[in-house]
């Protein structure tokens, strides 16, 4: 059977190349033989068609960087900033004295208190879109295993016999669970290349992810050609949809869905990636908005360019949709979180009206382990179950209103109890997201915090007192009491404890990790929206239209029953950011995509586009003029 599968791959790839998914090189005979013995030919190879200079972004993610054609495709391995650190046999890393690292639950309760403080700056929308952006670059199907493997705690004690389990012990004197009798929290390991048969166990364990690892809306469009075929209508460039309650939605299907409350609810939406797209409320809403946005763009483009084929409409609508998404993530969301000036200095953002041609073929397309784990910091940024507008029938319209009208949780070293005591309550009695975050660092073999200090230009700490430059003394004292040595301190516990950088909402190490990953995404992806040296690139005028978009405009166009919103929707409404009619929220003029070939009798005329719909307004943040990125309607 394996030889038959391999023959089919070779036949399909007569003008193609079969790449080793993990090593990123054309498959060798020896490697092919190993994979055949492991029954792993399919999940461990990527078939790549020849890269073309004039092509746009591929749905399967390949050829994002022609020097590394398979990187960016599914399943590209996660990158590492530092070599993996595991115990013997890829078990979890031990302490420096050889003992087990402390309970992640104990660390969480000592370093992060449970509470309900609201953020005076960010709305809940910021946390939701940050979650969506992470799910767009790495799959979270680990939760499917989490739901299926339910025996990691047997008799309220850790089950050490199941290699898929890494249960979290709960101390006897736990401040919240001591009276419940809960002494163990269920947790499963991520799926690795070893489990799929791609790698021998003699190599460090590497997480297996089927998601394309770039900011490319793969949640919406999928990451294989087969999946694209399933979700397209092949008419007018549209994605499949149906009308429900008078609004457009992706087709619904009966499926396992963590959002469902059975037996009443049994439907998940058919996004490109239905698992991630339906995982949690924030991701589901964002998936819905961008799915609808594609069809809105396709219909507008069809009206402007009646001669365009279905394929041209689909590809152009997808290009614009992804460009808007990348702009919103980088300039609207990441800018404020990291601090605009900090992000500018790091080469994440650029203050320009023109192209930013920073593609560099030396950068491999991918997402870093450290970014995937470190940005789980956002759990302190999330609210749990909210009162008020979210409880009104619990409909999509009410949930949408809640995202931009309700504040996010304030990052002040506290976390919502809904996320530390009651998360995944359908699946088990008790779970703690922040404790899970710490365990994910161990599970994915991240080295100690001290090694990341060195990587990020901070002095190596030789004692716990040396941590005072980045971590508050009371947090350091808690670490000293729990860890045996300063070299045992973990990246995630430090991220949860670091002092914030000037102008930003993260500590210095998380800033370093996020900056490196965000620059990697820009430089490794030739189709990044600001790059202008390809035939498929946006024109300068089109690029500046994309820069007029906003998350507020996206929600006005695609949210349920949204008629008004604050212009900077990642921030709470208030003075200087008042709720206004959607008519006052600027957006793109798609006439800049007019194709003169559709109007041959006017091909020598210059299309004159109206400018009265918008004007730049002066915006200065941290002393930098960001007017290029903010527009408002003329009155």
N, C-alpha and C positions, 0 to 999 in steps of 0.2 A: 504493500500500500504506500509506504514512504517513497519508494522509487517512482511509483505512479504519480504521486503528488509532485515530486521533484521534476519529473518529466513535463508535467503540465506547466510548472513555473518556468522552466526553460523554454518551452514552446511559446508561452505568452510573452516571453521576454526576448524574442528574436532580435528586436531592435532596442532592447532594454538591457539593463544590467541588474543582476540579483545581488543585493548587498547584504552583508551580515548586519543585522539590526543593532547588535551591541557594539561591535568593533568599528562599524561604519566604513568597511572596505568591501570591495567585490569578493564574493564568497570563493574560498579556495576548495580544492577537492578534499583536503584533509578535514576542513571545517564542515563541509557538506556531509562527510561520513560520520562525524561526531553527532551532528544534528539528526541524521537519519536514525542512529542508534537510540537517541533520546526521544524519538517520536516528536520532534520539535521543529521540523522544517518550516511549517506555516508561521507560528508566532515569533520565530527568530530571524526572519528574513524580510527584506523590503525590496520590492521590485520597482526600479526607477527608470522611467522613460528618459531619453536624452534631454538635458536641460537646453532651453532655447533663450536667446538674448531678448527676443521680442514678446515673450509670453508673460501673462499675469500670474498672480498667486495661485498655486495649485491647491485644491481642496485637501489633498493628502499630505500637504506640507513639504513635499520633497522639492529640491532645487531652490530652496530659499537662499542658499549659498552654493553656487555651482562647484566650488572647490570641495565641498562636503555634501554631495547630492542627496544622500539618504538622511542626513541630519535635519531635523525639523519634521520628518515623517513619523508615522506610527509603526513601531514603538521605539522612539529615540530614548536612550538612557539619560537619566538626569546627570547633570554636570556636578563636579565637586570643586570647591575652592581649596580644600585640604584633603589629603588622603583619608580613607575610611579608617575608623578605629573600632574594631570589634573584639570580643573575647574569643576564646578557642572555639573553632567550629562555627564561626559567625554568630555566636551567642552574644548577648548584650555586654558592652564594655564593663569590666569591673572597676572598683576603686583602685587607687595606687597600691594599697596593701593586699589586693587580691580578693577582698570581700565584695559583696554586692553593693551597688550604689544605693543611697537612701531611698525610702519610699517616695515616689513622686507625689503622692497625696500629702504626705507630711511636709514636703517642700512647699507645695502650693498653699497649704493652710498657714504656714509660717511666713510666707513672702507676699501672698495676695490675700487680703481680707475680702469677705463677701459683703456686698452693699449695692445700693441703687442710685449712685450719684449721676445726675444728668450732665451732659457736656453743654457748656454755654456757647460753643462754637459750631460743632459739626452736627448735622442731622443724621438720622438713622440710615438715610440713603447712602452716605459715605461708606459705612460699614458693609452695607449690602453689596455695593458695586465692587468693593475691595474683595469680598468673598467670591463674587462672580469672576473677577479677573484671575484669581488663583485657580479656580476650578476650570477656567478656560485653557490653562497651560499644563495642568497635571490632573489625571483622573483621580477621583475619590471613591472608586469602587471598593476600596478597603472597607467601606461601611457595609457593603453587601456581605462580605465575609464576616464582619462584626455581627450582622444580624443572623447569619447562618450558623456560625460557630458559637454555640451558647454554653459550652462546658468549660470555660476557662476558670470558673470558680465552682468547685465541687464541694458540697457540704460547707459552703461559706469559707472555703480555703482555696488557695491557688492550686490550679491543676498544672503541675509541672511535666506531666506526661505528654501533653499535646504540643508538638513543636510550633504550631501556629499561634499558641497563646503566650502572651506576656502580661498576666494579670497584675493589677496594682493592689498591693496589700494596704489595708486601712488600719492605722494604729488603734490600740484599745482606747486611748484617751482622745480620739478624734473629736474636735469641738462640735461637730454637727451630727456625726453618725454614731457616737459612742452609745447612745440609748437605743439605737435601731438594731443592733446586733450584726450590722453589715461589716464584714472584715475583709472583703475582697471585691474589687471592681473588675468586671470583664473587659478584656482588651485583646485584640488579635494583631499579629504582625502584618506588615504590608506584603503584597505579593512580590516576589523577586525573580530575577532572570534565572536563578538557580531552580526555582520551583517549576518554571515553564520549560526547563530542560536546555536553556540557552547557554548556561555556564556551569562548570563543575563547582562543587562545594569548596574546592581548594582556593578559589578566588573570593575576594570580599563580596558580601551580599550586595546586590544592586536592585533598587526598586524598579519594578516593571510597570510602565505607564503607557496606555494606548492612546493617550491624548497627544495632539500635536503641541510641542512645547513652546509656542510663540503666542503673541497676542493677536490671534487671527479669527476669533469668534467661532472656533471649532465646536463649541456647545450648540451653536445655531446651525452651522452648515455640515457638521460631521467631520470625520477625518479619513474617510475612504471614498473612493469613487462609487462603490456600490451603495453606500449610505446616501450619497448625494442623489443618486438615481431614485431612491425610495422617497425622498422628501420633495422632489421637484415635480411641477405639473408639466413642464416642457411646453408651456404656452405663455407668452408674454413675459418670460423671465421670472415667473412667480414660484414661490414655495407653496406646497399644498396647504390648504386651510379650509375651515368651515365656519359658518355663522352660528354662534351660540349666544342666546340672550341679546341678539342684535349687534354683537361685536365679533370681529374676526379672531379666530384662535387656530392654533395648529390642530391637526386631527387628534382626537383623544382615543386611547386604547386601554383596555383592561390590563393592568400590569402591576407588579410589585412597586410600591411607591412609599417612601418614608413619610411623605406628607399626608398620606391617606389615613383616615380614621375608619377602619373597616367595622361593620360591613356596609356602612352607608356610602362611603366613597371608594371608588375602585378605578379611577381613571388617571392616567398620566398623559402628558402631551408628547407628541412625536416630534421632538426637536432633533437636530443632527446628532446630539448626544443626549438621549433621553434619561440616562442615569443622572448625570450631573445637572442637567437642566431642570429636573424635578426633585432635586435632593432636599433643598431647604427653601423656605419662602422667598428670601431675598434673591437667590439664584433663579428661582422659577419666574419671579416677576421680571428680572432683567432679561432672561431668555425670551420671555413673551414680548417685551418691548422691542428687542433687536430683531426678532422674527417678523413682527409686524412692520418694522421699519424697512426691512428688505422689500416687502411687497409694496409698501407705500412708494419707495423709490422706484421700483420697477414700473409701476403704473404711471408715475409722473414722467419717467424717461420715455415710455412708450408713447405718451401723448406728445412729447416734444420731438421725438424722432420716430415717426411712423414707419420708416423703412428698416428699422433695426430688427434683427432676428431675435428669436428667443434666447439664443446663447449670448449674444452681445448684451441684451438687456440684463440677463442674469449676472454675467461677469461684471458689468459696470455697476449694477446695484450692489453687488457683493463688495466690490472695491470701495465704493463710497461708504457703505455701512461699516466696514472694517476700519477705514480711515477715520470716520467719526469716533468709533470706539477707541482707537489708539489715542486720538487727540484728547478725548474726555479722560481717559486713564492717566495720561502723562501730565497734561496741562491743567486739568480741572481738579483731579483727585490727588495724584502723587505730589504735585507742586505744593499745595498747602500742607500735606502731611509731613513732608521732608523739609519744607521751607523753600520758597521760590529761589532765594539767593543761593542756598545750599545746593539745590538741584541744578541751578545754572552753572555753578562752579564745578560740579561733578560731571558736567556734560550730559545730563539727563534731559534738560530742557535747553532751548535756544531762543533768544529774543530777536527774532528776525521775521520779515515778511516773505523771505525767499525760501529756496530749498536748503536743506541741511544734508549734504552728501557725505555722511559719515559711515557709509557701508564699508566694512573692512573684511576682506575674504579670510583673514586669519582667525576671525571669531567663528566658532562653531555654533550653529543654532541649537538652543537648548535652554533649560531652566535649571537653576542650581538647587541641589538638596537643601542648602542653607536658606535659600529664599523660601522654598516651600514650607520648611519647618519654622523659620524665623518669623514669617509674616502671619503665623498663627497667633502672634501677638494681638491681632485684631479681635480675638475673643474678649479681651478687656475693653474693647471698643464697642461691643455689641450689647444691646439690651436683650433681656429675656422676654417673657410674656408681658406685654404692655397693656395697661388699662386705657380706657377712653376710646378713641376712634377705631382702634383695631378690633374692638369687641362688637362693633355694630354689624351683626350678621356674619362677620368674618369673611366678607366677600373680597374679590380681587380689587374692586374699586376702593373699598375702605382700606385695604392693606396698602394700596398705592398711595393714597392720601397720607397714611401714617408714615411712610418712608421719608417724606420731605417735610412733614409738619411736626414730627416728634424728634426730640434730640437723641443723639447717640449716647452711649454710656461714656462717662468722663474717664480719661486715662489718668487715674491717680492712685494706681497700685491697688485697686479694688476690682472685683468682678461680680457680675450679677449672679445671685444664688441660683437662678434658673439654669445657668450654664455650669454650675459646680455641684449641684445636688440633684437636679431633676432632668437634665438633658438626656435625650433618648429614653425617657421614662417608659415608652411603649416596649422597649427592648429589654430593659433591666431595671432593677429597683433603684440603683444609685450609679451615677457616673459624673465625672469631673473633667470638663473639657481642658482646663489648664493643666491638670495632672496628666491628661492624655498628651498634651503638647510636649511636656517634658519627656514622656515615654517615647514619643515619635522621634525625638532627637537621638535617643539611645537605639531605637529600632533601626534607624537609618545610618548608624555608625558615625555620628558627628563627633569630632574630637573635643577635648575640654575647652572651656571658655578662654583659658590662657593662650591657647594657640591662635584663636581668632583675634585676641588683643594684638598679638604680634603681627598677624596678617593685616590688620587695620591700622597699623602705625602707632599703637598704644604700647607703653612699656610692659614687659612681662612682669607679672606679679609673683614675687618670691614669698610673700606672706599674705594673710588675709588683709592686713592693714594696707597693703599696696593697692587694694581694690577701691580704696576710698576716693580715688580720683574720678571714678565713673559710677560708683554705687554708694548709696547713702549708708552711713555708719550703722544704723539699726538693721539694715538688710544684711550688711556684711557680718554683723554679730550673729544673726540667725544662721547664716551660711557656716560660720565657724563652728557653731554648736552641732550642726547636722553633718557636714562633710568632714572627712578625716584630714584631708590636705587641700590646699588652695588649688592644686592641679586636678582635683576631683570636680570642682565647680563646673557645671554644664552650661552650654551656650544658652539654652532656653531659660534656665533659672536666672541667668544674668540679664537676658533681654527683658524679663519681667521686672527687674530690679534696678536697671540703669537710670541715671539721671538723664533728663531730656536734653538734646542739643539745642543750642540757641536758634530760635526761629522755627523749630520743628516740634513734632510730637512723638519722636522716637529717640532712643538712646544712640550713642555713637557707634556701637557695634552693629545694631540693626540698620542704621543708616548706611554703614559701609557695605553690608550685605545687599540691601535693597538697591543701592546705587550701582553696585557691580552687576547685578542681574538686569536692571533696567537698561544700562548701557549695552550689555551683552545682547539684549533683544534688539536694540536699535542697530548696532553695528553688524550683527550676524544675519540680518534679514534684508535682502536687497529690495523687498517690496514694502518696507516701512513707509508710512504715508508721507513723510517729509523728504524722502529720497527722490531726486529728479533726473537721474542719469540713465533711465531706461525708457524704451518706446512706450511701455505700458504705464509710466508714471503719470500722476496728475499734472496738468498744465499749471503754471504759476497762478493763473486766475482761479482754477478749480481748487488748488491747494488753499488759497486764501478764503474761498467759500467754506471749505471744511473747517477752517479756523473760526468761522462765525457760529459754529454749532455749539451745543451745550447739552448737558444731561437734562436740563429743564426743557429744552426744545424737544428732546427725544420723548420725554414723558408727556408733554402737551400733545404731541402727534400720535402717541401710541398707548398712553395709559388710559385706563377705563375711567370715563366721566371726569377727566381733568380739564377744568376750564380756567384755572388760575394757579399760580405757583410763584415762588420767589426766584429771581433771575439766577442767583448762585445757589442752586438747590442742594449742594453738598453742605451748605451752611444753614443754620437755623434761620427762619424768618425773623426779621426785626429791623431796627433802624438802619437804613442804608441798604437793606435787602428785603424790602417789603413784598408781601404777596401782591402780584399784579395779574392782570388778564393775560392769558396765553397769547393774545394778539400783540402784546408788547414784548414778547420774547423773540429775539431775532433768530434767523436760521439761514440756511443756504438758498441761493437762487440756482436752481438746476438748469436754467437756460444757458449757463456756462458750459453745459455738456451738449449743446446743440450741434448736430452733425450736418454740415452743409450738403453732404451727399444726399440727404433726404429731400433737399430743395434745389435741384439742379438749375432751375431757372434763376435762382438767386445766389449761385455759387460764387459770383464775383463781388457780391455785396458783403459788407461787414455788418454782422449782427450787432445792433446797438442795444445793450442791456441797461435797464433802468437802474439808477443808483439811489433813488429817493427812499428805498425801503429801509436803508440802514446808514448809520454813520459811526465812525469810531468815537469812543469816548475816552477821556484821559483816565488811565488807571495806573497808579504807582503803588507798588508793594515793595517794602524793604529798599526804597529809593530807586527801584528799577522801573522803567516805563514798560508796562505790559499792555499798552493800548492795542497792540496788534492782535491781541487775543480776546478782546471784549468789545462787543458791539451792542447798540441799542437802536430801537426804531426812532426815526424822526417823528416828531409830533406834527 
